[in-house]
Amino acid sequence: MISFLSIAMSTATGRFLTFELERNNEAEFAKIFSMSMTIYLGIVCLLVVFSETVGLWFVNHQLVIPQERMPAANWAYQCAVGTLITSILVIPYQSAVIAHEKMGVYAYLGVAEGTSRLAIAFALLGASGDKLKLYAALMLFMSIGISLIPRVYCWRHFKGCRYSFFWDKALFKTLVSYSGWNLFGALAAMVRGQGINILLNMFFGPLVNASRAVAFQVSALINSFMNNFFMAANPQIIKHYSAGNSEGMLNLVFHTARYCYYLVLILSLPVLLGTEVIMRLWLKDPPQHVVVFTRLVILNGLIDSLSLPLMTAAQATGRIKRYQVIVGGMIILNLPVSYLFLKGGAPPESAFVISILISCLCLWQRLALVRRQVPSLSIKSFVFEVLGRVLKVTTLACLAPFAVLFCTGMEGFSDLLVVTFACLVSCVTVIYFAGMNAEERDFVRVLVETKLLRYVRTPFAGS
């Protein structure tokens, strides 16, 4: 619950900071930052009270933990609370970094976190003593260390990110109301994910849950690349709306939707075609349903990639109550509809198919809702310029890989490499010639030529 609250508050903070940044209103930017920090500090105080009373009681009296491991469990619990507090208090600084479009800093954060996690894993391998206590302590130190990067960067580069206690009742209501409706949307997504997991467990047992978990691991890896790409476009969409440039915002929404889809397609097509081989190589003896689950989850991700910029466009307007109620309500429908089908004897794959169909309906509903908020949005243009083009690209990009797959038969790792290479070449070629307009192709050509010239000239720079 706390993590979902953090996500909702992060979205609100990022939206309002970006809005004022585009208006060059430094005073209002500083107020929003300080007000957000005040709210976060309040959340942290409530979290500490809850954690040190109800949470501590639950750990010591309700969880089944061997008596000799209770000291280690309490140590790990306190470290986990500290890690959560650190991650909450750094959100306004991360939002400020993204609002200023300092993506290099955000990339360094990702690299630092990944490297730190790897270092912790190696440290545990060679460590003696209580590894649970060591792991919890190292995770806390990692969280504190990484949180210092955006803090120090913001203190040094952004005047508006220097916290001083500030209270404005109207601004408080605005931020909390906006965050509240975002929280509803986040909870709807949680209900879909965890609810379907519970249903699959009820009807088919834990082995099907294991297959679903593996499928979502693969999907999460693919989506992480898309999310990093989309993060660069996110503040620009809000800034265009803040400046009153609806045409520029919609143009960016259309472009971002296409390129998010293209990126996911490039990454997912080799996985879709080689799922069986990948699972055999990875898991040796993959559980039942995992291949079909993985393919269906990836297809769902492809559809959802088209919705991302529409979500940001809706967030940019600030009028999200109707949007979250309708779209969130549709997402929650996954649960009762899946239950009815599974109760009627449908296979577990039906829950994933239902999710895909509802994602399609949500995409259409998002279009209609954003059209209501931004009247200049043409649904017809989105259908032809985005949906039509990505369908054409998908169809053409699949031809060569399917031909290679038919010839190789996909029996082992070498066949997987050949098909993957065919997918990459086919996707890049088709996207360039069929997925881009003339202006975009010219931009890519100039960019590639510039990079090549710089690469060629670099070795001779000192001669």
C-alpha positions as CSV (number, residue, x, y, z in Angstrom):
1,M,0.0,0.0,0.0
2,I,2.8,2.4,0.9
3,S,4.6,1.7,-2.4
4,F,1.5,2.4,-4.4
5,L,1.0,5.7,-2.4
6,S,4.6,6.6,-3.2
7,I,4.0,6.0,-7.0
8,A,0.9,8.1,-6.9
9,M,2.6,10.9,-5.1
10,S,5.6,10.7,-7.4
11,T,3.4,11.1,-10.4
12,A,1.7,14.1,-8.8
13,T,5.0,15.8,-7.8
14,G,6.5,15.2,-11.3
15,R,3.5,16.6,-13.1
16,F,3.3,19.8,-11.0
17,L,7.0,20.4,-11.0
18,T,7.2,20.0,-14.8
19,F,4.2,22.3,-15.3
20,E,5.8,25.2,-13.3
21,L,9.2,24.5,-14.9
22,E,7.8,25.2,-18.3
23,R,6.2,28.4,-17.1
24,N,9.6,29.5,-15.7
25,N,7.9,30.1,-12.4
26,E,10.8,29.4,-9.9
27,A,8.8,30.6,-6.9
28,E,5.9,28.2,-7.5
29,F,8.3,25.4,-8.4
30,A,10.0,25.8,-5.0
31,K,6.6,25.9,-3.2
32,I,5.5,22.7,-4.9
33,F,8.8,21.0,-4.0
34,S,8.7,22.1,-0.4
35,M,5.0,21.2,0.0
36,S,5.6,17.8,-1.5
37,M,8.5,17.2,0.9
38,T,6.3,18.3,3.8
39,I,3.6,15.7,2.7
40,Y,6.3,13.0,2.3
41,L,7.7,13.8,5.8
42,G,4.1,13.4,7.2
43,I,3.8,10.0,5.4
44,V,7.1,8.9,6.8
45,C,6.0,9.9,10.4
46,L,2.8,7.8,10.0
47,L,4.8,5.0,8.5
48,V,7.2,4.9,11.5
49,V,4.4,4.9,14.0
50,F,2.6,2.1,12.1
51,S,5.8,0.1,11.6
52,E,7.0,0.3,15.2
53,T,3.6,-0.7,16.6
54,V,1.3,-2.8,14.4
55,G,4.1,-3.9,12.1
56,L,6.5,-4.9,14.9
57,W,3.7,-6.8,16.7
58,F,2.9,-8.7,13.5
59,V,6.5,-9.7,12.9
60,N,7.0,-10.9,16.5
61,H,3.6,-12.5,17.2
62,Q,1.9,-13.5,13.9
63,L,4.7,-14.6,11.5
64,V,6.0,-18.1,11.9
65,I,9.7,-17.6,12.6
66,P,12.0,-19.9,14.6
67,Q,12.8,-18.4,18.0
68,E,16.5,-18.5,17.4
69,R,16.0,-16.4,14.2
70,M,13.9,-13.7,15.8
71,P,16.8,-11.2,16.4
72,A,17.8,-11.5,12.8
73,A,14.2,-11.1,11.6
74,N,13.8,-7.9,13.7
75,W,17.1,-6.6,12.4
76,A,16.0,-7.2,8.8
77,Y,12.6,-5.7,9.5
78,Q,14.1,-2.4,10.9
79,C,16.5,-2.2,8.0
80,A,13.6,-2.7,5.6
81,V,11.6,0.1,7.2
82,G,14.7,2.4,6.9
83,T,15.1,1.4,3.2
84,L,11.4,2.2,2.6
85,I,11.7,5.6,4.3
86,T,14.8,6.5,2.3
87,S,13.1,5.5,-1.0
88,I,10.1,7.7,-0.1
89,L,12.0,10.8,0.9
90,V,14.1,10.8,-2.3
91,I,11.1,10.8,-4.7
92,P,10.7,14.6,-4.9
93,Y,14.4,14.9,-5.9
94,Q,14.0,12.2,-8.5
95,S,10.9,14.0,-9.9
96,A,12.9,17.2,-10.1
97,V,15.7,15.5,-12.0
98,I,13.2,14.1,-14.5
99,A,11.3,17.4,-14.8
100,H,14.5,19.1,-15.8
101,E,15.1,16.2,-18.3
102,K,18.5,15.3,-16.8
103,M,18.2,11.8,-18.1
104,G,21.9,11.2,-17.8
105,V,21.7,11.6,-14.0
106,Y,18.8,9.2,-14.0
107,A,20.7,6.7,-16.1
108,Y,23.6,6.9,-13.6
109,L,21.2,6.1,-10.8
110,G,20.1,3.0,-12.6
111,V,23.7,1.9,-13.3
112,A,24.6,2.6,-9.6
113,E,21.7,0.6,-8.3
114,G,22.3,-2.4,-10.6
115,T,26.1,-2.4,-9.8
116,S,25.4,-2.2,-6.1
117,R,22.9,-5.1,-6.2
118,L,25.5,-7.2,-8.0
119,A,28.1,-6.2,-5.5
120,I,25.8,-7.2,-2.6
121,A,25.2,-10.6,-4.2
122,F,28.9,-11.3,-4.5
123,A,29.5,-10.0,-0.9
124,L,26.9,-12.5,0.4
125,L,28.6,-15.4,-1.5
126,G,31.9,-14.9,0.4
127,A,30.5,-13.7,3.7
128,S,30.4,-15.5,7.0
129,G,28.0,-15.0,9.9
130,D,24.3,-14.1,9.6
131,K,23.7,-13.4,5.9
132,L,20.1,-12.2,6.4
133,K,21.4,-9.4,8.7
134,L,24.2,-8.6,6.4
135,Y,21.9,-8.5,3.4
136,A,19.4,-6.2,5.1
137,A,22.1,-3.8,6.3
138,L,23.8,-3.7,2.8
139,M,20.4,-2.9,1.2
140,L,19.8,-0.1,3.6
141,F,23.3,1.4,3.0
142,M,22.8,1.0,-0.8
143,S,19.5,2.8,-0.5
144,I,21.0,5.7,1.5
145,G,24.0,6.0,-0.8
146,I,22.0,6.0,-4.0
147,S,19.5,8.5,-2.6
148,L,22.3,10.9,-2.0
149,I,23.0,11.2,-5.8
150,P,19.8,13.0,-6.8
151,R,19.8,15.0,-3.5
152,V,23.3,16.4,-4.0
153,Y,22.7,17.0,-7.7
154,C,19.5,18.9,-7.0
155,W,21.1,20.9,-4.2
156,R,23.9,22.0,-6.5
157,H,22.0,22.7,-9.7
158,F,18.3,23.5,-8.9
159,K,17.6,26.4,-6.5
160,G,14.0,25.3,-6.1
161,C,15.0,22.0,-4.6
162,R,16.2,23.3,-1.2
163,Y,13.6,22.3,1.3
164,S,12.1,24.7,3.8
165,F,9.0,24.0,5.7
166,F,6.0,25.3,3.7
167,W,2.3,24.9,4.2
168,D,-0.5,25.9,1.8
169,K,-3.9,24.4,2.4
170,A,-5.1,24.9,-1.2
171,L,-1.9,23.4,-2.7
172,F,-2.1,20.5,-0.2
173,K,-5.6,19.7,-1.2
174,T,-4.6,19.9,-4.9
175,L,-1.6,17.6,-4.5
176,V,-3.4,15.1,-2.3
177,S,-6.6,15.0,-4.5
178,Y,-4.5,14.5,-7.6
179,S,-2.4,11.8,-5.8
180,G,-5.6,10.2,-4.5
181,W,-7.0,9.6,-8.0
182,N,-3.6,8.3,-9.2
183,L,-3.6,6.0,-6.2
184,F,-7.0,4.6,-7.3
185,G,-5.5,3.9,-10.8
186,A,-2.4,2.2,-9.2
187,L,-4.6,0.1,-6.9
188,A,-6.7,-1.0,-9.9
189,A,-3.5,-2.3,-11.6
190,M,-2.6,-4.0,-8.3
191,V,-6.0,-5.6,-8.1
192,R,-5.7,-6.9,-11.6
193,G,-2.2,-8.4,-11.0
194,Q,-2.6,-9.8,-7.6
195,G,-6.3,-10.7,-8.1
196,I,-5.6,-12.8,-11.2
197,N,-2.7,-14.5,-9.4
198,I,-5.0,-15.5,-6.5
199,L,-7.7,-16.8,-9.0
200,L,-5.1,-18.9,-10.8
201,N,-4.0,-20.3,-7.5
202,M,-7.6,-21.1,-6.5
203,F,-8.4,-22.9,-9.7
204,F,-5.1,-24.5,-10.8
205,G,-2.6,-24.4,-7.9
206,P,0.9,-23.0,-7.3
207,L,2.5,-24.5,-10.4
208,V,0.5,-22.2,-12.6
209,N,1.4,-19.2,-10.4
210,A,5.1,-20.2,-10.9
211,S,4.6,-20.1,-14.7
212,R,2.9,-16.7,-14.5
213,A,5.8,-15.4,-12.4
214,V,8.3,-16.5,-15.0
215,A,6.3,-14.9,-17.8
216,F,6.1,-11.6,-16.0
217,Q,9.9,-11.7,-15.3
218,V,10.5,-11.8,-19.0
219,S,8.0,-9.1,-19.7
220,A,9.4,-6.8,-17.0
221,L,12.8,-7.0,-18.5
222,I,11.5,-5.9,-21.9
223,N,9.3,-3.2,-20.5
224,S,12.2,-1.7,-18.5
225,F,13.8,-0.6,-21.7
226,M,10.5,0.9,-22.9
227,N,10.0,2.7,-19.6
228,N,13.4,4.3,-19.7
229,F,12.8,5.4,-23.3
230,F,9.4,6.8,-22.4
231,M,10.7,8.7,-19.4
232,A,12.6,11.0,-21.7
233,A,9.3,12.0,-23.5
234,N,7.1,12.2,-20.4
235,P,8.1,15.7,-19.2
236,Q,8.0,17.1,-22.8
237,I,4.4,16.1,-23.2
238,I,3.5,17.9,-20.0
239,K,5.6,20.9,-20.9
240,H,3.8,21.3,-24.3
241,Y,0.5,21.2,-22.6
242,S,1.6,23.7,-19.9
243,A,2.8,26.1,-22.7
244,G,-0.7,25.8,-24.4
245,N,0.8,24.0,-27.3
246,S,-1.8,21.3,-27.8
247,E,-0.7,20.6,-31.3
248,G,2.9,20.0,-30.3
249,M,1.8,17.8,-27.4
250,L,-0.4,15.6,-29.6
251,N,2.3,15.3,-32.2
252,L,4.7,14.1,-29.5
253,V,2.0,11.7,-28.1
254,F,1.6,10.2,-31.6
255,H,5.3,9.9,-32.2
256,T,6.0,8.5,-28.7
257,A,3.2,5.9,-29.0
258,R,4.7,4.6,-32.3
259,Y,8.3,4.5,-31.1
260,C,7.4,2.9,-27.7
261,Y,5.7,0.1,-29.7
262,Y,8.6,-0.2,-32.1
263,L,11.1,-0.6,-29.3
264,V,9.0,-3.3,-27.6
265,L,8.5,-5.0,-31.0
266,I,12.3,-5.2,-31.6
267,L,12.9,-6.6,-28.1
268,S,10.0,-9.0,-28.0
269,L,9.8,-10.5,-31.5
270,P,12.8,-12.8,-30.9
271,V,11.4,-13.8,-27.5
272,L,7.9,-14.5,-29.0
273,L,9.4,-16.8,-31.7
274,G,12.0,-18.5,-29.5
275,T,10.1,-18.8,-26.3
276,E,10.3,-22.6,-26.1
277,V,14.1,-22.6,-26.6
278,I,14.7,-19.7,-24.2
279,M,12.7,-21.5,-21.5
280,R,14.5,-24.8,-22.0
281,L,17.9,-23.0,-21.8
282,W,16.9,-20.9,-18.8
283,L,14.8,-23.3,-16.7
284,K,16.0,-26.7,-18.1
285,D,12.5,-28.2,-17.2
286,P,10.1,-25.3,-17.7
287,P,6.7,-25.6,-16.0
288,Q,3.5,-26.2,-17.9
289,H,1.8,-23.1,-19.5
290,V,4.9,-20.9,-19.2
291,V,5.5,-20.6,-23.0
292,V,2.0,-19.5,-23.8
293,F,1.8,-17.3,-20.7
294,T,5.0,-15.5,-21.7
295,R,3.8,-14.9,-25.3
296,L,0.4,-13.6,-24.1
297,V,2.0,-11.3,-21.5
298,I,4.3,-9.8,-24.1
299,L,1.4,-9.2,-26.5
300,N,-0.4,-7.4,-23.7
301,G,2.7,-5.3,-23.2
302,L,2.8,-4.4,-26.9
303,I,-0.8,-3.1,-26.6
304,D,-0.1,-1.2,-23.4
305,S,2.9,0.5,-24.9
306,L,0.5,2.4,-27.2
307,S,-1.3,3.7,-24.1
308,L,1.6,5.2,-22.2
309,P,1.7,8.7,-23.9
310,L,-2.1,8.9,-23.7
311,M,-1.8,8.3,-19.9
312,T,0.7,11.2,-19.7
313,A,-1.5,13.4,-21.8
314,A,-4.4,12.8,-19.4
315,Q,-2.1,13.5,-16.4
316,A,-0.9,16.7,-18.1
317,T,-4.4,18.2,-18.1
318,G,-4.8,17.8,-14.3
319,R,-8.4,16.6,-14.7
320,I,-7.9,12.9,-13.9
321,K,-10.9,12.0,-11.7
322,R,-13.2,10.9,-14.6
323,Y,-10.2,9.3,-16.4
324,Q,-9.1,7.2,-13.4
325,V,-12.6,6.1,-12.4
326,I,-13.5,4.9,-15.9
327,V,-10.1,3.4,-16.9
328,G,-9.4,2.0,-13.4
329,G,-12.9,0.5,-13.3
330,M,-12.3,-1.2,-16.6
331,I,-9.0,-2.6,-15.4
332,I,-10.7,-4.0,-12.3
333,L,-13.1,-5.8,-14.6
334,N,-10.3,-8.3,-15.3
335,L,-11.1,-9.9,-11.9
336,P,-14.8,-10.7,-12.1
337,V,-14.7,-11.6,-15.9
338,S,-11.7,-13.9,-15.4
339,Y,-13.5,-15.5,-12.4
340,L,-16.6,-16.2,-14.5
341,F,-14.6,-17.8,-17.3
342,L,-12.4,-19.9,-14.9
343,K,-15.4,-21.0,-12.9
344,G,-17.0,-22.1,-16.1
345,G,-14.1,-24.4,-16.9
346,A,-11.9,-22.2,-19.1
347,P,-8.1,-22.9,-19.2
348,P,-5.7,-20.6,-17.3
349,E,-4.7,-18.9,-20.6
350,S,-8.2,-17.4,-20.7
351,A,-7.3,-14.9,-17.9
352,F,-4.5,-13.6,-20.1
353,V,-6.6,-13.3,-23.2
354,I,-9.2,-11.4,-21.2
355,S,-6.5,-9.0,-20.0
356,I,-5.4,-8.4,-23.6
357,L,-9.0,-7.7,-24.7
358,I,-9.6,-5.3,-21.8
359,S,-6.3,-3.6,-22.6
360,C,-7.6,-2.9,-26.1
361,L,-10.8,-1.5,-24.7
362,C,-8.8,0.7,-22.2
363,L,-6.7,2.0,-25.1
364,W,-9.8,3.0,-27.0
365,Q,-11.3,4.6,-23.8
366,R,-8.1,6.5,-23.1
367,L,-8.4,8.0,-26.6
368,A,-12.0,9.0,-26.0
369,L,-11.2,10.6,-22.6
370,V,-8.1,12.5,-23.8
371,R,-10.2,13.7,-26.8
372,R,-12.7,15.0,-24.3
373,Q,-10.0,17.0,-22.4
374,V,-8.0,18.0,-25.5
375,P,-10.6,18.6,-28.3
376,S,-7.9,19.0,-31.0
377,L,-7.1,15.3,-30.7
378,S,-8.3,13.4,-33.7
379,I,-9.1,9.8,-33.0
380,K,-9.2,9.1,-36.8
381,S,-5.6,10.5,-37.1
382,F,-4.5,8.3,-34.2
383,V,-6.0,5.2,-35.8
384,F,-4.3,5.9,-39.2
385,E,-1.0,7.4,-38.1
386,V,-0.4,5.2,-35.1
387,L,-2.4,2.0,-35.1
388,G,-2.4,1.6,-38.9
389,R,1.3,2.1,-39.1
390,V,2.3,-0.2,-36.2
391,L,0.1,-2.9,-37.6
392,K,1.7,-2.6,-41.0
393,V,5.2,-2.6,-39.4
394,T,4.3,-5.7,-37.3
395,T,3.0,-7.6,-40.3
396,L,6.0,-6.9,-42.6
397,A,8.6,-7.3,-39.8
398,C,7.3,-10.8,-39.1
399,L,7.7,-12.1,-42.7
400,A,11.5,-12.7,-42.8
401,P,11.8,-14.1,-39.2
402,F,8.9,-16.6,-39.8
403,A,10.6,-17.7,-43.1
404,V,13.9,-18.3,-41.2
405,L,12.0,-20.0,-38.4
406,F,10.4,-22.3,-40.9
407,C,13.8,-23.2,-42.4
408,T,15.7,-23.7,-39.1
409,G,13.0,-25.4,-37.1
410,M,14.2,-23.6,-33.9
411,E,15.8,-26.6,-32.2
412,G,18.6,-25.1,-30.2
413,F,20.7,-22.1,-29.2
414,S,22.3,-21.6,-32.7
415,D,18.8,-21.5,-34.3
416,L,17.7,-19.0,-31.7
417,L,20.7,-16.7,-32.6
418,V,19.9,-16.9,-36.3
419,V,16.2,-16.1,-35.7
420,T,17.1,-13.3,-33.3
421,F,19.5,-11.8,-35.9
422,A,16.7,-12.1,-38.6
423,C,14.2,-10.4,-36.2
424,L,16.6,-7.4,-35.5
425,V,17.5,-6.9,-39.2
426,S,13.8,-7.2,-40.3
427,C,12.4,-4.9,-37.6
428,V,15.0,-2.2,-38.1
429,T,14.6,-2.3,-41.9
430,V,10.8,-2.3,-41.9
431,I,10.6,0.4,-39.2
432,Y,12.9,2.6,-41.2
433,F,11.2,2.2,-44.6
434,A,7.5,1.6,-43.5
435,G,7.3,2.9,-39.9
436,M,8.9,6.4,-40.4
437,N,7.9,9.3,-42.6
438,A,10.4,11.1,-44.8
439,E,11.3,13.7,-42.2
440,E,12.0,11.0,-39.6
441,R,14.1,9.0,-42.0
442,D,16.2,12.2,-42.8
443,F,16.7,12.8,-39.1
444,V,17.9,9.2,-38.6
445,R,20.2,9.3,-41.6
446,V,21.8,12.6,-40.5
447,L,22.2,11.3,-37.0
448,V,23.9,8.1,-38.2
449,E,26.2,9.9,-40.6
450,T,27.2,12.4,-37.8
451,K,28.0,9.5,-35.4
452,L,30.0,7.6,-38.1
453,L,32.0,10.7,-39.0
454,R,32.8,11.4,-35.4
455,Y,33.9,7.8,-34.9
456,V,36.1,7.8,-38.0
457,R,37.7,11.1,-37.1
458,T,38.4,10.4,-33.5
459,P,41.4,8.1,-34.0
460,F,43.1,10.8,-36.1
461,A,42.2,13.7,-33.8
462,G,45.8,13.9,-32.4
463,S,47.6,13.6,-35.7
